[in-house]
């Protein structure tokens, strides 16, 4: 596995493990199997269960084409829809435990997923996916063309980690949260905050901690009430876990 270094907008370097070509191919074939299953079910419904074959034969060529386009739209927008809903993961990516992220370390948006989806025509439809495979292997950040254009990368979520390296914080049943607006942040935001905070504490880097506090305040719309930047970040991490575990 190759390490992927991402510089956030606060000029903080975050290290991820890029998904291997094997992991990405595994996710691709799982998704392909799901899409093929969908096609088989649709065809069975039309021709076997509903016996609509003769009705389709009675239509002109353009009408038949329109019917099939409508029926197979889910196939065409499968990855775009699921990655947008599940924040960078299709069912295949979820099973293989890989995810699409922006190379600036933040969560990709619909426009990024749309660009990746559009370039699938070149990446996967040309030369049986050889273009995607070559670019993933040869690029420094393990990106296919769609990733390069969208400014995204695919990372693995299967690192051997413990609770100190995840967004999880140990909180008791009697814990009382302080900042309800932390729910404006995403899981990816919290992971970046926690990893960066622990690195800054280890290096006694108060400037980075100050920048993290300023970013949290601006994005979530909350104000540091503790008077201590490190304590504030610790509370934010615990509050986020409290609200996400109780929603």
Beta strands, then each sheet from edge to edge (+ up, - down):
strand 1: 3-7
strand 2: 13-17
strand 3: 98-102
strand 4: 152-156
sheet 1: 1+ 2-
sheet 2: 3+ 4-
end
